[in-house]
Amino acid sequence: MDIITRQKLNLLIQLAKADKHFAREEKLLIKSIASKHGFPESELNKLFNVPETIESLGALSTDKKKEYLLDCMALIMADGKIEPREVTFAQNIALKLGFHKDVVNYLLDNWDKADQFDLTPWKV
């Protein structure tokens, strides 16, 4: 089983639950990401029920860090509601990924250009 995918799915599940409302759209996005990576549904269901501690994210490649962050942003946008708790959680994840926390607001404000993002200036 791919530990990097497991770690990302776990992180997304915790982000989805940060506002105390796990929206259907958020769950569908997480399931889609899991399916795309061939992650077993039984393991995903375990994570849905009992999320794991978020480990250090510093060892990820630059591309994986960007992927994690953009998937977090997609999840925040999934249900059409940007909740303050989700934004705060995403800012903390951005910091763990080695980005400045303000990158989250930048991404939210410019989400329509997501495929063109250069996150290099946001590294800390």
Secondary structure in CASP SS format (residue, H / E / C, confidence):
PFRMAT SS
TARGET T0000
AUTHOR 0000-0000-0000
METHOD secondary structure of the structure
MODEL  1
M C 1.00
D C 1.00
I H 1.00
I H 1.00
T H 1.00
R H 1.00
Q H 1.00
K H 1.00
L H 1.00
N H 1.00
L H 1.00
L H 1.00
I H 1.00
Q H 1.00
L H 1.00
A H 1.00
K H 1.00
A C 1.00
D C 1.00
K C 1.00
H C 1.00
F C 1.00
A C 1.00
R H 1.00
E H 1.00
E H 1.00
K H 1.00
L H 1.00
L H 1.00
I H 1.00
K H 1.00
S H 1.00
I H 1.00
A H 1.00
S H 1.00
K H 1.00
H C 1.00
G C 1.00
F C 1.00
P C 1.00
E H 1.00
S H 1.00
E H 1.00
L H 1.00
N H 1.00
K H 1.00
L H 1.00
F H 1.00
N H 1.00
V C 1.00
P C 1.00
E C 1.00
T C 1.00
I C 1.00
E C 1.00
S C 1.00
L C 1.00
G C 1.00
A C 1.00
L C 1.00
S C 1.00
T H 1.00
D H 1.00
K H 1.00
K H 1.00
K H 1.00
E H 1.00
Y H 1.00
L H 1.00
L H 1.00
D H 1.00
C H 1.00
M H 1.00
A H 1.00
L H 1.00
I H 1.00
M H 1.00
A H 1.00
D C 1.00
G C 1.00
K C 1.00
I C 1.00
E C 1.00
P H 1.00
R H 1.00
E H 1.00
V H 1.00
T H 1.00
F H 1.00
A H 1.00
Q H 1.00
N H 1.00
I H 1.00
A H 1.00
L H 1.00
K H 1.00
L C 1.00
G C 1.00
F E 1.00
H C 1.00
K C 1.00
D C 1.00
V H 1.00
V H 1.00
N H 1.00
Y H 1.00
L H 1.00
L H 1.00
D H 1.00
N C 1.00
W H 1.00
D H 1.00
K H 1.00
A H 1.00
D H 1.00
Q H 1.00
F C 1.00
D C 1.00
L C 1.00
T H 1.00
P H 1.00
W H 1.00
K E 1.00
V C 1.00
END
